[in-house]
Amino acid sequence: MSNSTGHISYKACTEVGPFCPVEATVLGYYPNLGVNAFLAAAFGLCTIGLISVGIWKRTWGYSIALTAGCILEFAGYVARVLLHENPWNSNAFQTQICAIILAPTLICISIYLTLKHITLSLSPELSRLRPRLYPLIFVPADVSCLVLQAIGGSLAASAGYDSPELLLSGDRVIIAGIALQSAVLGGFGAMCIDYYLRVKRWVASGAATPEALATWHDRKFRMFVYAVTGAYAGILIRCIYRIAEMAGGWGNPIMQDEPSFVVLEGFCIVIPVALLTLFPPGLLFPAMAQREAQRFRRKGRKGVEKSEPVVSGDEGQGQGHAEKTVMAEAQSV
């Protein structure tokens, strides 16, 4: 188990034993079976709920990224359950590194989509950006964070337990990705607060339209906004924790402290996912769900139009009127 320099090598370790103690693993402990099984089950149930409501209400854009993130979380905590049985399980270790690090970035994509629809339902004119620009700015920025963290996670996973230089390189790239994600989240939060204050002053001045007032005071709409706000706060706390955890390098005391990981990583993600699952836009924010469904119907209709002949006469006029209605909505979005 020793190399030519006398340094103990754990490269050949496949299970805990006299020469392969659990303390020598990156985590340094047996992951708690009960907590990790609970988190895996919670993410599994949320995945089922998200898929069901997403298909029912046709909120494809919102649901796809959120569901993908939830599936990754589920895989990550299943891997931690396997690590409880064998902390030297390299496949489980690699899975939990990649899945748990990447999943929150996908969940953020769904959150970024909400501001666009909120501004469209209240007052697009009060927004400092055109509503359609919010996802065009924040989603690509979020994908950049995802790419960085994916690269870092791949480096760390391929390094295993016995390549400290490669582990350190992966650690630095992951930190860069999470730091960028925190900055993007901070910018998004600033835009949300700014818009909220502008709308609040607008409502207080008495200039708000009846439609906007109805949305502003709608209890279901407020429940949805509160759920998204809670989810945003949880993910932001998790990102700040992850920067501190990764800054000390692999196997540092923060990383080997399971209670802080469970609270600041596990529950700071499972609570946001549960909130977004229990308070979906399809049930609480119908305007958003309708726009999402229309957007995908338009894409499907464009595909059909390419393969079908042009319709003329009265039937064509009727279809033209319907298309104008949809296109007006598309332009506002």
N, C-alpha and C positions, 0 to 999 in steps of 0.2 A: 504493500500500500504506500510505499515511499518512492519518490523519484530520486535521480542522481544527486540532487542538491540536498537531500535529506528532508525536503518538504513533504508533508503527508498529502497524498493525492486521493481524492474521493471520486475520481472519474469512473471507477469500476463499481461504485456502490449502486446496488439495486434495491436494497431493503435495509432496515435498521438492524444493526448488529454491533459486536464489540469494536470493530474497526470503522463502522459507519454509524455513528451516533446521530440521533435526531437533531442535536444541537449544531451539527455541521451542515445541515441543509440551509438553504437561503431563508426559509421561514423560521427555522429554529424551534419548531413546536409541532405537535399533532393538531391539525385544525379540528376545532370542536365539531363533533358529529351532529349533535342536535341543532345547533344554530345554523350550520351550513345546509343541513337537510331542510330546515324550515325555510331558509332563503331560496333554495332551489325550488321548493314546492310553491312558494309565493310567486316567484317569477313564472313558473309553469302555469299557474292559474291565471295570472295576468295575461299571459300570451294567449290563452284560450279566449279570455274575455275580449281582448283587443281584436283578435281575428273575427270573432263573432259579430261584434258591434261595427267593426270596420266594413265587413261585407254587407251587413244589414243596412247601414246608413250611407254606404259608398264613399266614405271619407278616405279614399285611397292614399292621397299624398300625405295626410297626417298620420295614418295608421301604419303604413309600410315601414317607415324608418323606426317608428316607436316599437313595432312588433319585432323588427330585426334586432334592435338593441336589447329587448326583453329576452329574446332567444339566446343571445350571447351571454347575458347575465345568468340565465338558467344553466347553460353549458359550463360557465365558469364555476358556479357553486356545486354542480355535480362533480366537477374535477376536484374541488376542495374536499368533498365527501370521500373521494377516492384517495386523496392525500392523507386523510385521517387513518385509513387502513395502511397506507405505505407512503410516508413522507418523501421517500426516494423515488417515487413513481415519476419518471421524467416526462412522460406523455401528459399526465395530469397536471404537472407543474407548468409545462409549456401552454397547455390549454387555458389554465386559470390566469396566467400572465396576459395572454393576448385577449381573451374574451372579456375579462373584467376591466381591463384598461380601455378597450375600444368601445364597449357598449354605451357608456354615458354620452359619447360624442354623437352616436346615432339618435339617442333619445332627444338630444338638444335640437336636432333638425325639426322635429315636430313642434317644439316650443317656439322656434323661430318663425314658423308659419302662422302662428296665432296673431301676431301683431298686425300683419297685413289685413286679416279678416276683421279684427276689432276696429281698425281705422276705417275700413269700408262701411262698417255698420253704424259707426257713430258720426264721424266727420272727416272725410279724406282731406279736406282743406286745412284742417288744423295740424296735420302731420307735416313734419319738416321734410319728409321724403314722400314721393309717390308710393302708395301702398304696395304696388307690385315690386318695388325695389328692395323691400325688406328681405324677402327670401333670396333675391338675386345677389344681395350683399352678404348676408349672414350664413346662408347655406354653403356657398363655396368656401367661405372662411372656415366654417366648421369642418368641411371635407379636408381642408389643408391640415387642420389639427389631427384629423383621423389618419391621414397619410403619414404624418410624422410619428404618431404613436404606433401605427402599424409597423413602420420600419424599426422603431426602437424595440417594440415587443418581439419582432422577429429576430433581431440581433440578440436580445436577452434570452429568448427561448432556445436559439441555436447554440448559445454559449453553454447552456447547461450549468453544472455545478463546478466545473473545473477550468473555466476560461475567464478569469477575472477581468482581463483587459477588454474582451468582447462584451462582457456583462456591463462594464463601466461605460462603454460606448453606447450600448442600448439604453442604459439608464439616462445618459445625457440627452439622447434624442427624445426619449419619453418625456423628460422634464420640459424640454423645449415645446413639445406638442401640448402638454397639459398647461403650461404657462400661456401659450397662445390661446388655448381654449378658454382659460380664465379671463384673458383680455377681451376676447370676443363676447363672452358672457357679460362682462362688465359693460362693454359698449352697448349691448342689446338692452341691458337693464337700465342704462342711462336714457336710451331712447324711449323706453316704456314709461319711465317716471316723467320725462319731459312731456310726453303726449298726455298722460293722465292729468297732470297739472293744467295743461292747456284746455283739456275738455272740461275739467272741473270748474275752471273760471268761466268757460263758455256757458255751461249749464247754469251757474250762479247768476250770470248776467241776464238771463232770460231770453237769450238769443237762440237757444237750441231748438231744433225742429221737433215736432211731435214724434216723429219716427225715432229720432235719436234719444229723446227723453224716454220713450217706451223701452228702448234697449237698455239705456243707462239704469233704469229702475227695475228692470226685469230680474227677478230673484234667481232664475235659472242661469241667466247670463252671468250674474255676479258669482254664483257658485263655480261656474267654469273658470272665470278669471281668478278667483281665489285659489282654485286647484292648480292652475298653471303657475301662479305666483309661488305657491308652496313648493311645487316641483322645481322651479327655477332656483329657489333658495337652497334646497337640498343638494342639487347638483353643483352649485357654486361652492358650498361648504366642502363637498367631496373633492372638488378640484384643488382647493387650497390645501386640504389635508394631504392629497397625493403629492403636491409639490414638496411639502415638508418631509413626507415619507421617503420620496425618491432622492431628495437632496443629499441624504446621508450615505447613499450607495446601497447596493444589495446586501442584505443581512444586517443592516444597522438596527439599533435598538427600537426605533419607531416601527420599522417594518416587522420586527419580531414581537411586537406587542399586539396580540390578537384582539383584546377588548377594544382598542382604539380603531382597529381595522373594521371590526364588526359594526361599531357605531357610526364611524365617519365614512366608511366605504359602503358596507352592506346596507345598513338602514337608511343612509342618506341617498341611496338609489332606489331601494325597494319602496320607500314611502312615496317618492315622486311618481314612480311607475304605478303604484296603487291609486294615487290621486288621479292620474291621467286616465286610468282604466275605469275607475268608479264615476268619474265626472267627464264623460266624453262629449265632444262638440255635437255629435250626432243627436244626442238627447237634450243637451242644455243650450246649444248655440246653433239652431237650425240653419241660420243664414250661412254660416261657415260650411256646414255639411252640404247645403244646396250648391254653393259655389264649387266645392270640391267635386261633387257629382257631375255638375255641368261641364267642368273643365275636362274630365275624362270622357264624357259623352261627346264633346266636340272633337276630341282626338280620334275617337272611334268613328265618328261621322265623316271626318276628313279621309280616313282610310277607306270607307265605303264609297265615297264620292269619286275617288281615284279609279275605282274598278267598275262604276256604273255609268250609263249614258246620262246626258243632261236631260232633265224633265222639262217639258214646255207646257204652255197652256195654263188653265186655271189651277191645275195641281201644282205647277211650278210656282205660280203666284202665291199660293197658300204656304208652300214651303219657304218661299222667300221672306214672307212676313215673319215666320217663326225664326228663321235665321237672323233676321234683323234684331229680334228681341234678344237672342242669345249673344250676338255680337256686341250689343250695347252693354250687356253685363260683362263681356270679356274685356271691353275697352276700359270699363271702370276698374276691373281687377288689375 
